[in-house]
Amino acid sequence: MVTIGFDKQCITPALPAALSGYAGKRIATGIHDDLYTRCIAMKCNDEYYVLAQCDCIAVDESLRLAVLENLCEFPLKNEHFVLSATHTHSGPAGTIDTTIQPFSSLQNVFGAPNPDYRKELAKKIALAITNAFADLKECKLTVGRGSVEGVGSERHDPGLPGDSSLFVLLFERSDEKKVLLYNYACHPTVLNPSNLLITADFPYAVEQALPYDMTMFVNSKTG
């Protein structure tokens, strides 16, 4: 039997906040929509599994390990925990350690590491995981595949082919709550470097359009 729980926690930084994603310094002047960390927790055959996602440009291994250090209540194995980022270009800078390879050459994009925000982010992710495991329910899982046309394109040469595949998991719990997880490879950036508002950008718009209790966007390679 598989049971799932879910939770999300606000990770919007305090203003003023440096924004990441484009070369050059940008300082946020306001908040269009809050940023979140979202978590789907599963228990199967006495094993625990976690998929967590953050509305930020990137996460790294040291952040993932910091989350595990904040989890003392659950026997969550290292290999059962996946942490990802949506790759919004309108979230806080400093979410990864750009003092080490392979990120050191990208500090102008990702920003200098922000230890205080990273510490708070690790705690918020751990809290979302804890809350998700505290509310496990039996579920039915539906899998869907399709394609998305006319939404994204290769930014340097729109004539080049891209990956239009869409993968969807719908978790329908015994309490009738529904969680949608979707995977679509893209830079989720409708906005551009002139934007100075904190926003999850494309995933935010998708979430607002869908009638689920939680919607999680999982990115793929976008380079």
Stockholm file with secondary structure:
# STOCKHOLM 1.0

chainA/1-223         MVTIGFDKQCITPALPAALSGYAGKRIATGIHDDLYTRCIAMKCNDEYYVLAQCDCIAVDESLRLAVLENLCEFPLKNEHFVLSATHTHSGPAGTIDTTIQPFSSLQNVFGAPNPDYRKELAKKIALAITNAFADLKECKLTVGRGSVEGVGSERHDPGLPGDSSLFVLLFERSDEKKVLLYNYACHPTVLNPSNLLITADFPYAVEQALPYDMTMFVNSKTG
#=GR chainA/1-223 SS CEEEEEEEEECCCCSSCEECSSSSCEECCEESSCCEEEEEEEEETTEEEEEEEESSSCCCHHHHHHHHHTCCSSCCCGGGEEEEECCCSSSBSCSSCTTSTTTGGGHHHHCSCCHHHHHHHHHHHHHHHHHHHTTCEEEEEEEEEEECCSSCCCSSCTTSCCCCEEEEEEEEETTSCEEEEEEECSCCCSSCTTCCEECCCHHHHHHHHSCSSEEEEECCCCC
#=GC SS_cons         CEEEEEEEEECCCCSSCEECSSSSCEECCEESSCCEEEEEEEEETTEEEEEEEESSSCCCHHHHHHHHHTCCSSCCCGGGEEEEECCCSSSBSCSSCTTSTTTGGGHHHHCSCCHHHHHHHHHHHHHHHHHHHTTCEEEEEEEEEEECCSSCCCSSCTTSCCCCEEEEEEEEETTSCEEEEEEECSCCCSSCTTCCEECCCHHHHHHHHSCSSEEEEECCCCC
//
